[in-house]
Amino acid sequence: MPNSTRSSAASARSLPPDRNAFHGTARIDWRPSRWLGAAIALLGVSASCALLASDLPARIAWPAAVCAWAYGAWLLWREHSRSPRTFVFRAGATPLVDAEAAADFRLHWRGPLAFARWRDGRGRWQHCAWWPDMLPAPRRRELRLAAPVSRDAVRGASMAP
């Protein structure tokens, strides 16, 4: 087409984000997810219904169903009683969780879900999961850029050239 504009090669290229481009401080808050709570409640009720619908004798099925429901309720209570946390990421520094250094911090992604794992001051493993209802897309991108690169991601290619 004679009247079409030519695109520039420099603007047409889309470069992947530079992991070293983050030079500031990012503060990401965590709190229990409502979606996770709904999933736990649904699984507890489903497990109870599945036990009642199975071929188990009623004298076994009813107590097992009550136990499944109670365990689901306990998991739901435990998840929602977790206190909110604040993560602070600074370029070139160890991440802070609630103003305490997070040793061996690891961040794993499964689609829109982010899973953080670290050792607290007593050496115990701690973990948090951000669900999409608690971490919208712009904050997920900020977390992805601010979090330290895991050692697994730095590893070279596994195939021969």
Secondary structure by P-SEA (a helix, b strand, c coil): cccbbbbbcccccccccccccccbbbbbbbcccaaaaaaaaaaaaaaaaaaaaccccaaaaaaaaaaaaaaaaaaaaaaaaccbbbbbbccccccccccccccbbbbbbcccbbbbbbbcccccccccccccccccaaaaaaaaaaccccccccccccccc
